[in-house]
């Protein structure tokens, strides 16, 4: 999840996939017929529909009733010079002449929007209190390391569906972002720097009863609950050698992290029974539980030689049975199953007319 942050496909895609493309227009006007968007090997996907056409759109998360999607977008044509939060109906034909309902203020940078129970409000992280301008992006590489920014001014807010802020849910000096909500509707998980490291925390829906979940050195983020709300899956870096630890701490002191070496972990909601479930190398991220609760779908570039493509994979909680789900040549990430398990939403570079745009897609899920 943001990754929150704009630790999104947007960042990775722009570095890896987009460096091979020519500068062309970033708008794709017409939706193609369903399933012309599906690669032949994608046996788990059917009836694919494209929901956005142009710009950078990512982290589309379902409402509790399974009819709407919140998402973040960078799209100057919408007045979004950096990521802002929107929502849309997941099953209406997209009207490219209209801008979806914006939830965020339009100021600062935002990330990781998630519906709260009842679907009348959405939480998301934003930097707007510190500065109305988009925070400056760091150099893509620092000391030879490809980096993501961890903006210390991110705090977590709640808004109604008209974009009226209802208040701040989580506030603490340093980074607070990447919040998602349990399907049980009782807890929130988020990433925070309050301990001096990037760790996972849970809290109640009102922001109270904050509990630290992870403690090991490294970036823990992008967490989601299992369908029954008893487990968490997340991505993490785990620096081990003296050099890796020194590099991690040096970058973190500058509010930067390296996203190029991450694996997936699962634990109970209280942090117990922590297990690493991938050991693939490179960047394994954006994990989400399969509706059965027994498998994880995620994005990875572990088979790539140049950092891309990223495709979706699925693996069992025991780390066995790895299966490739998408077969794109550039980028697929942020998979999320609908509450009933019948649909999947994700972000992809497919059908972007050889532009730099990353768009949102929904498909039927076929077991």
Long-range contacts (C-beta under 8 A, 24 or more apart in sequence): 1-59, 1-112, 1-178, 1-180, 1-221, 1-222, 1-223, 1-224, 1-286, 1-334, 2-59, 2-72, 2-111, 2-112, 2-125, 2-177, 2-178, 2-221, 2-222, 3-59, 3-111, 3-112, 3-178, 3-221, 3-222, 3-235, 3-285, 3-286, 4-59, 4-111, 4-112, 4-125, 4-177, 4-178, 4-191, 4-221, 4-222, 5-111, 5-148, 5-149, 5-150, 5-151, 5-154, 5-177, 5-178, 6-72, 6-74, 6-82, 6-83, 6-109, 6-111, 6-149, 7-111, 7-148, 7-221, 7-222, 7-259, 8-56, 8-58, 8-59, 8-72, 8-83, 8-111, 8-333, 8-334, 8-347, 9-56, 9-58, 9-286, 9-299, 9-310, 9-331, 9-333, 9-334, 9-347, 9-358, 10-56, 10-58, 10-74, 10-83, 10-358, 11-148, 11-259, 12-259, 12-283, 12-307, 12-308, 12-310, 12-331, 12-333, 13-56, 13-308, 13-310, 13-330, 13-331, 13-349, 13-356, 13-358, 14-56, 14-356, 15-140, 15-146, 15-307, 16-301, 16-306, 16-307, 16-308, 16-310, 16-331, 17-308, 17-309, 17-310, 17-330, 17-331, 17-349, 18-356, 21-354, 21-355, 21-356, 22-354, 24-353, 24-354, 24-355, 25-353, 25-355, 26-54, 26-55, 26-355, 26-356, 26-357, 27-53, 27-54, 27-77, 27-96, 27-355, 27-357, 28-53, 28-54, 28-351, 28-352, 28-353, 28-355, 28-357, 28-359, 29-53, 29-96, 31-93, 31-94, 32-351, 37-350, 37-351, 37-361, 38-363, 39-326, 39-327, 39-328, 40-327, 41-324, 41-327, 42-325, 42-326, 42-327, 43-366, 44-325, 44-365, 44-366, 44-367, 45-325, 45-326, 45-344, 45-363, 45-364, 45-365, 45-366, 46-363, 46-364, 46-366, 47-363, 47-364, 48-361, 48-362, 48-363, 49-361, 49-362, 49-363, 50-94, 50-351, 50-359, 50-360, 50-361, 51-88, 51-90, 51-94, 51-359, 51-360, 51-361, 51-362, 52-94, 52-359, 52-360, 53-94, 53-96, 53-357, 53-359, 54-355, 54-357, 54-359, 55-80, 55-357, 55-358, 56-83, 56-356, 56-357, 56-358, 57-347, 57-357, 57-358, 57-359, 57-360, 58-333, 58-334, 58-347, 58-358, 58-360, 59-111, 59-112, 59-113, 59-334, 59-347, 60-334, 60-336, 60-345, 60-346, 60-347, 60-360, 61-113, 61-114, 61-115, 61-180, 61-336, 61-345, 62-90, 62-115, 62-336, 62-337, 62-338, 62-339, 62-345, 63-87, 63-115, 63-119, 64-115, 64-117, 64-118, 64-119, 64-183, 64-185, 64-339, 65-119, 65-339, 66-90, 66-338, 66-339, 66-340, 66-343, 67-91, 68-115, 68-119, 69-345, 69-360, 69-362, 70-103, 70-113, 70-114, 70-115, 70-122, 70-124, 71-113, 71-360, 72-110, 72-111, 72-112, 72-113, 72-124, 78-102, 79-106, 80-106, 81-134, 82-108, 82-109, 82-134, 82-135, 83-109, 83-110, 83-111, 84-110, 85-110, 85-113, 85-122, 85-124, 85-159, 87-113, 87-122, 87-161, 90-338, 90-343, 90-345, 90-362, 91-362, 101-161, 101-162, 101-163, 102-163, 103-159, 103-161, 103-163, 104-128, 104-159, 104-163, 105-163, 105-165, 107-132, 107-133, 108-132, 108-133, 108-134, 108-135, 108-153, 109-134, 109-135, 109-151, 109-154, 111-154, 111-177, 111-178, 112-177, 112-178, 112-179, 112-180, 114-179, 114-180, 114-181, 115-181, 116-158, 116-181, 116-185, 116-205, 117-181, 117-185, 117-205, 120-160, 120-161, 121-158, 121-159, 121-160, 121-161, 121-166, 122-158, 122-159, 122-160, 122-161, 123-156, 123-157, 123-158, 123-159, 123-169, 123-179, 123-181, 123-188, 124-156, 124-157, 124-159, 124-179, 125-154, 125-155, 125-156, 125-157, 125-176, 125-177, 125-178, 125-179, 126-154, 126-155, 126-157, 127-151, 127-153, 127-154, 127-155, 129-153, 129-155, 138-254, 138-256, 142-251, 142-254, 142-256, 143-247, 145-247, 145-251, 145-258, 146-258, 146-259, 146-260, 147-251, 147-256, 147-257, 147-258, 147-259, 148-256, 148-257, 148-258, 148-259, 149-255, 149-256, 150-175, 150-193, 150-198, 150-252, 150-255, 150-256, 150-257, 151-175, 151-177, 151-255, 152-193, 152-255, 156-190, 156-207, 168-207, 169-206, 169-207, 170-203, 170-207, 170-210, 175-255, 178-221, 178-222, 178-223, 180-223, 180-224, 180-225, 181-205, 181-225, 182-225, 182-229, 182-269, 183-225, 183-226, 183-227, 183-228, 183-229, 183-339, 184-225, 184-228, 184-229, 186-229, 187-225, 187-229, 187-269, 189-213, 189-223, 189-224, 189-225, 189-232, 190-223, 191-220, 191-221, 191-222, 191-223, 197-252, 198-252, 198-257, 200-232, 200-234, 200-271, 202-269, 211-270, 212-271, 213-267, 213-269, 213-270, 213-271, 214-267, 214-271, 214-274, 215-271, 217-245, 217-248, 218-248, 219-248, 219-257, 219-259, 219-262, 220-265, 222-285, 222-286, 222-287, 224-287, 224-288, 224-289, 225-269, 225-289, 226-289, 226-293, 227-289, 227-291, 227-292, 227-293, 228-293, 229-269, 230-268, 230-269, 231-266, 231-267, 231-268, 231-269, 231-289, 231-293, 232-266, 232-267, 232-268, 232-269, 233-264, 233-265, 233-266, 233-277, 233-287, 233-288, 233-289, 233-296, 234-264, 234-265, 234-287, 235-262, 235-263, 235-264, 235-265, 235-284, 235-285, 235-286, 235-287, 235-298, 236-262, 236-263, 236-264, 236-265, 237-261, 237-262, 238-263, 259-283, 259-285, 260-307, 264-296, 264-298, 264-315, 266-296, 266-317, 275-317, 275-319, 276-319, 277-315, 277-316, 277-317, 277-318, 277-319, 278-315, 278-319, 279-319, 280-322, 282-307, 283-310, 285-333, 286-333, 286-334, 286-335, 288-335, 288-336, 288-337, 289-337, 290-314, 290-337, 291-337, 291-340, 291-341, 295-321, 297-325, 297-335, 297-337, 297-344, 298-335, 299-332, 299-333, 299-334, 299-335, 312-346, 331-358, 337-365, 341-365
